[in-house]
Amino acid sequence: MNEPWRMSVDGEEFEVSLPDGEPGTYHLTWLTGPDPQYGFGFTSHLPVQVGTEQLEEAIREFLSQVDPGTGHIE
């Protein structure tokens, strides 16, 4: 796996990693969420690397689905 990096979006911190051999696939761990192992993954429509703007959009979409009471997507 490539070296993970951190992103901050709307005050929330995520670790982003790209698995080797899976172009356009991203694993994002929500570091500031209630469960430090919780997060999400996605694959770009075309299996190519996406830019920061697309990653921020994916994170905001994830956060919009999280139930504030549980800290998870229900």
Contacts in CASP RR format, 6 or more apart in sequence:
PFRMAT RR
TARGET T0000
AUTHOR 0000-0000-0000
METHOD contacts of the structure
MODEL  1
MNEPWRMSVDGEEFEVSLPDGEPGTYHLTWLTGPDPQYGFGFTSHLPVQV
GTEQLEEAIREFLSQVDPGTGHIE
1 17 0 8 1.000
1 18 0 8 1.000
1 19 0 8 1.000
1 20 0 8 1.000
2 17 0 8 1.000
2 18 0 8 1.000
2 19 0 8 1.000
2 20 0 8 1.000
4 15 0 8 1.000
4 16 0 8 1.000
4 17 0 8 1.000
5 15 0 8 1.000
5 16 0 8 1.000
6 13 0 8 1.000
6 14 0 8 1.000
6 15 0 8 1.000
6 16 0 8 1.000
6 31 0 8 1.000
7 13 0 8 1.000
7 14 0 8 1.000
7 16 0 8 1.000
7 28 0 8 1.000
7 52 0 8 1.000
7 55 0 8 1.000
7 56 0 8 1.000
7 59 0 8 1.000
8 14 0 8 1.000
9 56 0 8 1.000
9 59 0 8 1.000
9 60 0 8 1.000
9 63 0 8 1.000
10 59 0 8 1.000
10 60 0 8 1.000
10 63 0 8 1.000
11 32 0 8 1.000
12 30 0 8 1.000
12 32 0 8 1.000
12 33 0 8 1.000
12 59 0 8 1.000
12 63 0 8 1.000
13 30 0 8 1.000
13 31 0 8 1.000
13 32 0 8 1.000
14 28 0 8 1.000
14 29 0 8 1.000
14 30 0 8 1.000
14 31 0 8 1.000
14 39 0 8 1.000
14 59 0 8 1.000
15 28 0 8 1.000
15 29 0 8 1.000
15 31 0 8 1.000
16 26 0 8 1.000
16 27 0 8 1.000
16 28 0 8 1.000
16 55 0 8 1.000
17 26 0 8 1.000
17 27 0 8 1.000
17 28 0 8 1.000
17 29 0 8 1.000
18 24 0 8 1.000
18 25 0 8 1.000
18 26 0 8 1.000
18 27 0 8 1.000
18 49 0 8 1.000
19 25 0 8 1.000
19 27 0 8 1.000
22 43 0 8 1.000
22 47 0 8 1.000
23 47 0 8 1.000
23 48 0 8 1.000
23 49 0 8 1.000
24 43 0 8 1.000
24 44 0 8 1.000
24 47 0 8 1.000
24 48 0 8 1.000
24 49 0 8 1.000
24 50 0 8 1.000
25 41 0 8 1.000
25 42 0 8 1.000
25 43 0 8 1.000
25 44 0 8 1.000
25 47 0 8 1.000
26 41 0 8 1.000
26 42 0 8 1.000
26 43 0 8 1.000
26 44 0 8 1.000
26 50 0 8 1.000
26 55 0 8 1.000
26 58 0 8 1.000
27 41 0 8 1.000
28 39 0 8 1.000
28 40 0 8 1.000
28 41 0 8 1.000
28 42 0 8 1.000
28 55 0 8 1.000
28 58 0 8 1.000
28 59 0 8 1.000
28 62 0 8 1.000
29 36 0 8 1.000
29 37 0 8 1.000
29 38 0 8 1.000
29 39 0 8 1.000
30 36 0 8 1.000
30 38 0 8 1.000
30 39 0 8 1.000
30 62 0 8 1.000
33 71 0 8 1.000
34 70 0 8 1.000
34 71 0 8 1.000
34 72 0 8 1.000
35 71 0 8 1.000
35 72 0 8 1.000
38 71 0 8 1.000
38 72 0 8 1.000
39 62 0 8 1.000
40 58 0 8 1.000
40 62 0 8 1.000
42 58 0 8 1.000
44 50 0 8 1.000
44 54 0 8 1.000
62 73 0 8 1.000
65 73 0 8 1.000
66 72 0 8 1.000
66 73 0 8 1.000
67 73 0 8 1.000
67 74 0 8 1.000
END
